[in-house]
């Protein structure tokens, strides 16, 4: 669903996507303004993607740390069981 905007000059514009907004900027402010906005939007979009990638990596690290702790616990349990068996068998 698009967004309807009333501009300062009283005209009504519907924005369905990024390109529509760029076209409005170009139409009312010129191509330099549209290019400026597009460039900064791409930077913003890239920063969001990097932040999401970082968050995914952090979650993966946390998951791996939990798995490591579980494996270490299992190793400790097995070492204790081996020690018990060694004592039983003299």
Residue, then its C-alpha position, 0 to 999 in steps of 0.5 A: x500500500x502506498x503513502x499519499x503525501x500533500x506537498x507544500x505546493x498543495x499537490x497530492x502525490x502517491x508514493x508506492x516505492x523508493x523510485x516514486x519518491x525519487x521522481x517527486x524529488x526530481x520533479x520538484x527539487x531537481x535531479x541533484x536533490x534526487x541523486x543526493x537522496x538516492x546516494x544517502x538512502x543507499x548508504x543508509x540501506x547498506x548500514x542497515x544490512x551490515x547491522x543485520x549481518x553483524x546481529x546474525x553473526x553475534x547470534x551465531x557466536x552465542x549459539x556456538x558458545x552454548x554448544x561449546x559449553x554443552x560439549x565441555x559438560x559432556x566431556x566432563x561427565x565422560x571423564x568422571x564416568x571413566x574415572x569411576x570405572x577405573x576405580x571400580x576396576x582397580 
